[in-house]
């Protein structure tokens, strides 16, 4: 089974979403999260490890 990773996308409006995925489906998990939350990639201000601050959690491990 592939390794799991977590990364957090911070949006321009101050909200953030922590995305859980496998190393082999990062792109698909990100696209699914954007679609679920009605966001566009241009709204992302930055991403990080997601260790700090409150954020919503999106489980993208099943997206391919």
Residue pairs with C-beta under 8 A, 6 or more apart in sequence:
1 22
2 22
2 23
2 24
2 25
3 22
3 23
4 20
4 21
4 22
4 23
4 61
5 20
5 21
5 22
5 23
5 26
6 18
6 19
6 20
6 21
6 49
6 50
7 18
7 19
7 21
7 26
7 47
7 48
7 49
7 50
8 16
8 17
8 18
8 19
8 47
8 48
8 49
8 50
8 55
9 16
9 17
9 19
9 30
9 33
9 44
9 47
10 16
10 44
10 45
10 46
10 47
10 48
11 17
11 39
11 43
11 44
11 45
12 43
12 44
12 45
13 43
15 55
15 56
16 50
16 53
16 54
16 55
16 56
17 33
17 37
17 55
17 56
17 57
17 58
18 50
18 55
18 56
18 57
18 58
19 29
19 30
19 33
19 58
19 60
20 29
20 57
20 58
20 59
20 60
20 61
21 28
21 29
21 30
21 60
21 61
21 63
22 61
25 60
25 61
25 63
25 64
28 60
28 63
28 64
29 58
29 60
29 61
29 63
30 60
31 63
32 58
32 60
32 63
33 39
33 58
33 60
34 40
34 41
36 58
37 56
37 58
